[in-house]
Amino acid sequence: MPHADSDQRPPWWFLPFVLLLFVGLLGTRSLNEPDEGRYAEIAREMVETGNWLVPHIWYVPHLDKPPFTYWAVATSLSVFGVNEWAVRLPLALAGLSAAWATFLLVRSVAGAAAARWSVLILGTSMLYWVMARMLTTDIFLTQFIAWAIYFFWRSWRSLDALEERSAASSQQSAMPPEGEPDPAGDARALAARRCFGWQLAAWAAMAGGALTKGPIALVIPLVAFCALVWWRRGTAAPRLSILLFGALAGATLFVALALPWFLMVWESVPNSFEFMVKGQIVGHAMQAAAKNRAQPFWFFLPVLAVGFLPWTPLLGWLWRRAHWRSLDTRTQDAWLMMSVWAGFTFVLFSLNSAKLMHYILPMFPALAALVVLRWPAFGTPVPDPASAPLVPHAGSETGAPAWIWRALPAGAVLPLIAFPIVCWFVFKVRDQLWVRFAPFAAALLLIVVAWESRKWSAALCARWACGLAAISLFFVVALTPLVETELRSNQTLKPLGLALKREFREGDMLIVRHRIPQGLPFYAHPVISAERRPYLSGLPEHRMPFEFPGNRARFGDRVLKDDAIFSNLLAGQQRVIVVGFKGAFTSSRPLARGKPLRLLAQVGDWELFTNQ
């Protein structure tokens, strides 16, 4: 496939648009529970205590995940202070990092114009955009998987170059005289060294992924690359020695980078090996129901359909035999590897009983690359008809119905309609005018876009879809602070933390009742700190922070053994402030034994009250 545009400069708006797409409005939304609050608080405690080895939450060990996410956020907090923008900056950089890896991969196959489109498609796909500003481990894992596969691809292409040079040198009838330079031999040696270096880089990236979310960072890239090796097994035999040597050296590097942290934690924290290996890796799927993560096999089908908007309509025409036959050998290699990357990720998580929407995020760079490689509307060069004269090119703008392309800008407007509807029906937010009128305004915009797009080419539809998707997503994130305390279990604890800091006085006793507000110390510090930990009352034994072995004992006398002790404290003379989950204020009144309780603040499902 030609690379006519490989030296083409990007348009002036490309880099500013991409940067705005990933870093715009990062700090406008407060941290949501439970994930963002938990990860941010663990990182904040690393900064506060100086213990960067063992992750802690509420100042006791928390080893559900390896440490890379915490390290990245803690580094940002150390530099930029404790705020939401600093929390989310590493996420935006990870999203940009994966997009950059996708850009380089597509550019090596189809040129710079197509590579730029892969970044735009990836950055405006709804789930990827959201997770690049939502604090979980998945965007970090995605970047490491994307880089590992890109590095494996470069190692494979280095072997292609090695074979080409070997073939060229074999055609020379005479060897250079002894002592004379051997340019062909030097070129082969350089290609072999490059292949080896790319393999080491891939294993280093997988080590970063393993320090983010465990063995899955190994599985996906290796399956994708091994599928390519198997597909070309007829010609791969001469390469096996280099590949095996690179794999052996790479595995050694992987162990050297990833294993030390685990060994140090297992050595320093009792029961950590059993908890992390048996409980988190082996028992993750079996505990899915207990953690409310069990979902049916087809769960990720609607997640993919919604999460890849506005580009979802193109997926139905992605894999076609005529298109496959029109590709040259190199593009077939890339297409196969990326198809396995996307397909294996989807099937793997579909087979796992534990399912959350963002688990399939690592397949999104592959999907963005495949969509771009499929359609010349995204700048992909059309194969030379002479190379496949009997096969019609199915990847042209007319290779799919025209309505598919017109559906792209229409799909970009859907978040503006869906978000207020979800707020109205799911979260019962009905006291804000915008929730009532926004769906009608967005529906009118949708009608206008659908009407006007009848005149647009496929490329123009794609450009409008990209711009409208960015506008829609930014509008949603700008509106989110208006409802962020109404999101039930995903609400923010920021107003609760600010109220606690406002009401707390020296000498007060602080008690957390019924459920742990995971991210509260992020907003309530220094009221909650390593030297001033609250008392805990009525917390379930199987939930955080008690789920890790030994944590209950680490809290010591900070755990109130029964309601009788809680009752005595409420009825006593010392001022007690209680942070309770919904209903705690009402259920605590009888325990106060006639002493009136005063509600200080109610923030979503959480209550703050005192006995004085």
C-alpha positions in Angstrom: 0.0 0.0 0.0 1.6 3.3 -1.0 2.5 6.0 1.5 1.8 9.1 -0.5 0.9 11.1 2.5 3.6 9.9 4.9 5.3 13.3 4.9 2.1 15.4 4.9 2.0 18.0 7.6 -1.0 17.8 10.0 -3.5 20.6 9.6 -3.0 23.5 12.1 -6.0 22.5 14.2 -5.1 18.9 14.7 -2.8 19.1 17.8 -4.8 21.8 19.6 -8.0 19.9 19.0 -6.5 16.6 20.3 -5.0 18.3 23.4 -8.3 20.0 24.1 -10.1 16.7 23.6 -8.1 15.0 26.4 -7.3 17.8 28.9 -10.2 20.1 28.5 -12.4 20.5 31.6 -10.4 17.9 33.6 -11.0 19.6 36.9 -14.6 20.8 36.6 -16.1 17.5 38.0 -15.7 16.3 41.5 -14.5 12.8 42.3 -17.2 10.1 42.1 -17.6 7.2 44.5 -16.4 4.5 44.8 -13.6 4.2 42.3 -12.4 7.7 41.8 -12.6 8.5 45.5 -10.8 5.3 46.5 -7.9 5.6 43.9 -7.4 9.3 44.6 -7.4 8.8 48.4 -4.9 5.9 48.1 -2.6 8.2 46.1 -3.1 11.1 48.5 -2.1 8.9 51.5 1.0 7.9 49.6 1.9 11.6 49.5 0.9 12.2 53.1 2.6 9.3 54.7 5.6 8.9 52.3 4.8 5.1 52.0 4.9 4.5 48.2 5.4 0.7 48.5 2.2 -0.5 50.1 -1.1 1.2 49.0 -3.2 2.2 52.0 -6.8 3.5 52.2 -8.0 5.0 55.5 -4.4 4.3 56.6 -4.7 0.4 56.4 -3.3 -1.8 53.5 -5.4 -2.0 50.4 -4.0 -4.5 47.8 -6.8 -5.0 45.3 -4.7 -3.7 42.5 -0.9 -3.3 41.7 0.5 0.2 42.3 1.1 1.9 39.0 -2.2 3.9 39.0 -1.6 5.1 42.5 2.0 6.0 41.7 1.0 8.1 38.7 -1.7 10.0 40.5 0.4 10.5 43.6 3.2 11.9 41.5 0.7 14.4 40.0 -0.6 15.3 43.4 2.9 15.9 44.6 3.6 18.4 41.8 0.2 20.1 41.4 -1.4 19.8 44.8 -4.5 17.9 46.0 -7.2 18.7 43.5 -9.3 17.1 40.9 -7.3 18.4 38.0 -4.1 16.9 39.3 -5.9 13.6 39.9 -7.1 13.4 36.3 -4.0 14.7 34.5 -2.3 11.2 34.5 -5.5 9.8 33.0 -5.5 12.3 30.2 -1.8 11.6 29.5 -2.5 7.9 29.5 -5.3 8.4 27.0 -3.0 10.5 24.8 -0.3 7.9 25.1 -2.5 5.1 23.8 -3.7 7.4 21.0 0.0 8.1 20.1 0.7 4.3 20.0 -2.3 3.9 17.7 -1.1 6.8 15.5 2.3 5.2 15.1 0.8 1.8 14.3 -1.6 3.1 11.7 1.0 5.4 10.1 3.4 2.4 9.6 0.6 0.8 7.6 -1.4 3.5 5.8 0.3 6.8 6.2 0.0 10.0 8.3 -3.5 11.1 7.2 -5.1 7.7 8.2 -3.0 7.8 11.5 -4.4 11.2 12.4 -7.9 9.9 11.8 -7.3 7.0 14.1 -6.5 9.4 16.9 -9.6 11.4 16.3 -11.9 8.3 16.2 -10.3 6.9 19.3 -10.4 10.2 21.2 -14.1 10.9 20.3 -15.5 7.4 21.0 -17.6 7.8 24.0 -16.3 5.1 26.4 -12.7 5.9 25.6 -13.2 9.7 26.2 -15.0 9.1 29.4 -12.4 6.6 30.8 -9.6 9.0 29.9 -11.0 11.3 32.6 -12.4 8.7 35.0 -10.0 7.5 37.6 -9.7 3.7 37.2 -6.9 1.4 36.1 -8.3 0.7 32.7 -6.9 3.7 30.7 -3.4 3.0 32.0 -3.8 -0.7 31.1 -5.0 0.3 27.6 -1.9 2.4 27.0 0.5 -0.3 28.0 -1.3 -2.9 25.8 -1.3 -0.5 22.8 2.4 0.2 23.2 3.2 -3.5 23.6 1.4 -4.4 20.4 3.0 -1.5 18.5 6.4 -2.6 19.7 5.7 -6.2 18.7 4.6 -5.0 15.3 7.8 -3.0 14.8 9.8 -6.1 15.7 7.9 -8.1 13.1 8.5 -5.4 10.5 12.2 -5.4 11.4 12.3 -9.1 10.5 10.6 -8.3 7.2 13.4 -5.9 6.5 16.0 -8.5 7.6 14.6 -11.0 5.1 14.5 -8.5 2.4 18.2 -7.6 2.9 19.1 -11.3 3.1 17.3 -11.9 -0.2 19.1 -9.0 -1.8 22.5 -10.2 -0.5 21.9 -13.7 -1.7 21.6 -12.5 -5.2 25.1 -11.2 -5.2 27.3 -13.7 -6.9 30.5 -12.9 -5.1 31.2 -12.3 -1.4 33.3 -9.3 -0.5 37.0 -10.0 -0.1 38.2 -10.8 3.4 38.8 -7.7 5.4 36.5 -5.6 3.1 33.2 -4.1 4.5 30.1 -6.2 4.0 27.2 -3.7 3.7 24.6 -6.4 3.3 25.8 -8.3 6.4 25.9 -5.1 8.4 22.4 -4.2 7.4 21.2 -7.7 8.4 22.9 -7.3 11.8 21.3 -3.9 12.3 17.8 -5.3 11.5 18.3 -8.2 13.9 19.3 -5.8 16.7 16.3 -3.6 16.0 14.0 -6.6 16.2 15.5 -7.6 19.5 15.2 -4.0 20.8 11.6 -3.7 19.8 10.9 -7.0 21.6 12.5 -5.8 24.8 10.4 -2.6 24.6 7.2 -4.7 24.2 8.0 -6.8 27.3 8.8 -3.6 29.2 5.4 -2.2 28.3 3.7 -5.4 29.4 5.6 -5.1 32.7 4.0 -1.7 33.2 0.6 -3.2 32.4 1.2 -6.0 34.9 2.0 -3.3 37.6 -1.3 -1.7 36.7 -3.8 -4.6 36.5 -2.0 -7.9 36.6 -1.5 -10.7 34.1 -4.1 -9.5 31.6 -1.4 -7.1 30.3 0.6 -10.1 29.2 -2.2 -12.1 27.7 -3.7 -9.7 25.2 -0.5 -8.6 23.4 1.0 -12.1 23.3 -2.1 -13.6 21.9 -2.3 -10.9 19.2 1.3 -11.3 18.2 1.3 -15.1 18.4 -1.7 -15.1 16.1 0.3 -13.2 13.5 3.3 -15.5 13.9 1.0 -18.5 13.5 -0.7 -17.0 10.4 2.7 -16.5 8.7 4.0 -19.8 10.0 5.0 -20.9 6.5 7.5 -18.0 6.2 8.2 -17.5 9.9 10.5 -20.4 10.4 13.7 -18.5 9.7 12.6 -15.9 12.2 11.8 -18.3 15.1 15.3 -18.2 16.6 15.3 -14.4 16.8 11.8 -14.4 18.2 12.5 -17.0 20.8 15.7 -15.3 21.8 13.9 -12.0 22.1 11.1 -13.7 24.1 13.5 -15.2 26.5 15.3 -11.9 27.0 12.0 -10.0 27.2 10.6 -12.4 29.8 13.7 -11.9 31.9 13.3 -8.1 31.6 9.6 -8.4 32.5 10.3 -10.3 35.6 13.1 -7.9 36.6 10.7 -4.9 36.2 7.4 -6.3 37.5 8.2 -8.9 40.2 10.2 -6.8 42.7 7.2 -4.8 43.9 5.2 -8.0 44.5 8.0 -9.7 46.4 8.6 -6.7 48.6 4.9 -6.4 49.4 4.5 -10.1 50.1 7.5 -9.9 52.4 6.3 -6.8 54.3 2.6 -7.3 54.6 1.3 -10.5 56.2 -1.3 -12.5 54.2 -0.8 -10.3 51.2 0.3 -13.2 48.9 -2.8 -15.3 49.6 -5.1 -12.2 49.3 -3.5 -11.0 46.0 -3.0 -14.3 44.2 -5.8 -16.4 45.5 -8.3 -13.7 46.2 -7.7 -11.2 43.4 -6.4 -13.3 40.5 -7.8 -16.8 41.0 -10.9 -15.8 42.8 -11.8 -12.7 40.9 -14.3 -14.4 38.6 -15.8 -16.6 41.3 -16.4 -13.6 43.5 -18.2 -11.7 40.7 -21.7 -12.2 42.2 -20.5 -11.1 45.6 -19.1 -7.9 44.2 -22.2 -7.2 42.0 -20.2 -7.7 38.8 -21.8 -10.9 37.5 -23.4 -10.2 34.1 -24.6 -12.3 31.2 -22.4 -13.3 28.3 -23.9 -10.7 25.9 -23.3 -7.8 28.4 -20.5 -6.2 26.4 -22.6 -6.1 23.1 -24.6 -3.0 24.1 -21.6 -1.6 26.0 -19.6 -1.7 22.7 -22.6 -0.4 20.7 -23.0 2.7 22.9 -19.3 3.1 24.0 -18.0 3.3 20.4 -20.5 6.0 19.4 -20.5 7.8 17.0 -18.5 5.3 15.0 -20.5 2.2 15.9 -22.4 2.0 12.6 -19.1 1.4 10.7 -18.4 -1.8 12.7 -21.1 -3.7 10.8 -19.2 -3.3 7.6 -15.7 -3.8 9.1 -14.8 -7.3 8.2 -15.5 -8.3 4.6 -13.7 -11.0 2.5 -13.4 -8.7 -0.6 -11.7 -6.1 1.5 -9.3 -8.7 3.0 -8.3 -9.9 -0.5 -7.6 -6.4 -1.6 -4.9 -5.9 1.0 -1.2 -6.4 0.5 0.7 -8.8 2.7 1.9 -6.2 5.2 -1.6 -4.7 5.6 -3.0 -8.2 6.0 -0.5 -8.8 8.8 -1.5 -5.6 10.6 -5.3 -6.2 10.0 -5.0 -9.7 11.4 -3.1 -8.7 14.5 -5.5 -5.9 15.3 -8.5 -8.0 14.7 -7.2 -10.6 17.1 -6.4 -7.8 19.6 -10.0 -6.5 19.5 -11.8 -9.8 19.2 -9.8 -11.7 21.8 -10.3 -8.9 24.3 -14.0 -8.9 23.7 -14.4 -12.7 24.0 -12.1 -13.0 27.0 -14.0 -10.5 29.1 -17.3 -11.8 27.9 -16.4 -15.3 29.1 -15.4 -13.9 32.5 -18.4 -13.7 34.9 -17.1 -10.5 36.4 -18.0 -7.6 34.1 -17.8 -3.9 34.3 -18.4 -1.6 31.3 -14.8 -0.3 31.2 -13.2 -3.8 31.1 -13.3 -3.9 27.2 -11.5 -0.5 26.9 -8.2 -2.1 25.7 -9.9 -3.1 22.5 -10.8 0.5 21.5 -7.4 1.4 20.0 -7.6 -1.7 17.8 -11.2 -0.8 16.7 -10.2 2.8 15.8 -7.2 1.5 13.7 -9.4 -1.1 12.0 -12.1 1.5 11.1 -9.5 3.8 9.6 -7.8 1.1 7.6 -11.1 -0.1 6.2 -12.3 3.2 4.7 -10.5 5.6 2.2 -12.8 8.3 3.6 -10.3 8.4 6.5 -7.3 8.9 4.3 -6.3 5.2 3.8 -4.8 4.8 0.4 -6.9 2.6 -2.0 -5.0 -0.5 -3.1 -3.7 -0.5 -6.7 -6.4 -2.3 -8.8 -3.6 -4.0 -10.8 -2.6 -5.9 -7.6 -6.0 -7.5 -7.3 -7.8 -7.0 -10.7 -10.5 -9.6 -10.1 -11.6 -8.3 -6.7 -13.7 -5.2 -6.4 -12.6 -2.8 -3.6 -15.1 -2.9 -0.9 -13.5 -0.3 1.2 -14.6 2.7 -0.8 -17.0 5.3 0.4 -19.8 3.4 -1.4 -18.8 0.1 0.2 -21.5 0.6 2.8 -25.0 2.2 2.5 -25.1 5.9 2.5 -27.2 6.0 5.6 -24.3 4.5 7.6 -22.2 7.5 7.0 -25.1 9.9 7.7 -25.7 8.1 10.9 -22.2 9.1 12.2 -23.0 12.8 12.9 -26.4 11.9 14.2 -24.9 9.4 16.6 -22.6 12.1 17.9 -25.6 14.1 19.2 -27.1 11.2 21.1 -25.2 11.8 24.4 -26.9 15.2 24.6 -30.3 13.4 24.5 -29.4 10.4 26.6 -27.8 12.2 29.6 -30.8 14.3 30.7 -33.1 11.4 30.1 -31.0 9.2 32.4 -30.9 11.9 35.0 -34.7 12.2 34.9 -35.7 8.5 34.9 -32.7 6.8 36.6 -31.5 9.3 39.2 -34.8 11.2 39.6 -33.4 14.6 39.0 -36.5 16.6 38.3 -35.9 20.0 40.0 -33.6 21.4 37.3 -35.0 23.1 34.2 -32.2 21.9 31.9 -33.1 18.3 32.5 -36.6 19.0 31.1 -35.6 21.0 28.1 -32.2 19.7 27.0 -33.5 16.5 25.3 -35.9 18.6 23.1 -33.1 21.0 22.1 -30.8 18.1 21.4 -33.5 16.3 19.4 -34.0 19.4 17.2 -30.2 19.5 16.6 -30.4 15.8 15.7 -33.1 16.4 13.1 -31.2 19.3 11.5 -28.0 17.3 11.4 -29.8 14.3 9.9 -31.4 16.5 7.2 -28.3 18.4 6.2 -26.1 15.2 6.1 -28.0 14.0 3.1 -25.8 16.3 1.0 -22.5 15.3 2.6 -19.8 13.0 1.4 -18.6 10.2 3.6 -15.5 12.2 4.6 -17.6 15.3 5.5 -19.9 13.1 7.6 -16.9 11.8 9.5 -15.5 15.3 10.1 -18.9 16.5 11.4 -19.2 13.4 13.6 -15.8 14.1 15.1 -16.6 17.8 15.9 -20.2 17.1 17.2 -19.0 14.2 19.4 -16.4 16.5 21.1 -19.1 19.2 21.6 -21.6 16.7 23.0 -19.1 15.1 25.4 -17.9 18.4 26.7 -21.5 19.6 27.2 -22.2 16.5 29.3 -19.1 16.9 31.5 -20.0 20.6 32.0 -23.5 19.6 33.1 -22.4 16.8 35.4 -21.5 19.0 38.4 -25.2 20.1 38.5 -26.2 16.5 39.4 -23.1 14.9 40.8 -24.5 14.6 44.4 -27.6 12.8 42.9 -25.8 9.9 41.3 -26.6 7.5 44.2 -23.7 5.1 44.8 -21.6 7.0 42.2 -22.1 10.4 43.8 -19.3 12.7 44.9 -18.4 13.2 48.6 -16.9 16.7 48.1 -19.8 18.6 49.7 -19.8 16.1 52.6 -16.1 16.5 53.1 -16.4 20.3 53.0 -19.3 20.3 55.5 -17.3 18.0 57.9 -14.3 20.4 57.8 -16.6 23.3 58.5 -18.4 21.7 61.4 -15.5 19.8 63.1 -13.9 21.4 66.2 -10.9 20.3 68.2 -12.0 17.8 70.8 -14.9 16.4 68.7 -15.2 12.6 68.3 -15.8 11.5 64.7 -17.6 8.2 64.0 -18.3 6.6 60.6 -21.5 4.6 60.7 -22.7 1.6 58.5 -20.6 2.2 55.4 -17.1 3.6 54.7 -17.1 6.7 52.5 -14.0 5.7 50.6 -12.9 9.0 49.2 -14.0 11.2 52.1 -10.5 11.9 53.5 -9.4 13.3 50.1 -11.8 16.2 50.8 -11.9 16.2 54.6 -8.1 16.1 55.4 -6.8 17.1 57.9 -10.0 16.4 59.9 -9.3 12.8 58.9 -5.5 12.0 58.9 -3.0 9.4 60.0 -3.0 10.9 63.4 -6.7 11.5 63.6 -8.6 8.5 62.4 -12.3 8.2 63.0 -14.1 5.5 64.9 -16.0 2.9 62.9 -19.4 1.6 63.9 -21.6 -1.1 62.2 -19.4 -1.7 59.2 -19.8 -5.0 57.4 -17.0 -7.4 57.9 -16.7 -8.5 54.3 -16.4 -5.0 52.8 -13.6 -2.5 52.6 -11.6 -1.8 54.7 -12.1 -5.0 56.7 -11.9 -7.3 53.6 -8.1 -7.4 53.7 -6.9 -9.8 56.4 -5.7 -8.1 59.6 -7.2 -4.7 58.8 -9.8 -4.9 61.6 -7.0 -5.5 64.1 -5.1 -2.6 62.6 -7.9 -0.2 63.5 -7.7 -1.5 67.1 -10.0 0.3 69.5 -11.2 2.5 66.7 -13.8 -0.2 65.9 -16.8 0.1 68.2 -17.7 -3.5 69.1 -21.5 -3.0 69.2 -24.3 -0.5 69.2 -24.3 -0.3 73.0 -20.9 1.5 72.8 -22.2 3.7 70.0 -25.3 4.5 72.1 -23.2 5.5 75.1 -21.1 7.9 73.1 -24.2 9.6 71.6 -25.7 9.9 75.0 -22.5 11.2 76.6 -21.3 14.7 77.2 -18.6 14.8 74.5 -19.6 16.2 71.1 -19.8 13.4 68.6 -20.0 14.0 64.8 -21.3 11.0 62.8 -20.8 10.4 59.1 -23.6 7.9 58.2 -25.0 6.2 55.2 -28.7 6.9 54.3 -31.0 6.2 57.2 -28.2 6.4 59.8 -29.6 9.6 61.3 -33.1 8.2 61.8 -31.9 4.8 63.1 -29.5 6.5 65.6 -32.2 8.6 67.3 -33.4 5.8 69.6 -29.7 5.0 70.4 -29.2 8.5 71.7 -31.6 7.7 74.6 -33.6 10.9 74.5 -30.7 13.2 73.6 -31.7 15.1 70.5 -29.6 14.7 67.4 -29.0 17.5 64.9 -28.6 17.0 61.2 -25.7 19.1 59.9 -25.8 18.1 56.2 -27.3 15.6 53.8 -25.4 15.0 50.6 -27.1 12.4 48.4 -27.0 9.1 50.2 -24.8 10.4 53.0 -25.7 12.2 56.3 -23.7 14.3 58.7 -25.2 14.7 62.2 -24.1 15.4 65.8 -25.4 14.9 69.3 -25.0 18.6 70.2 
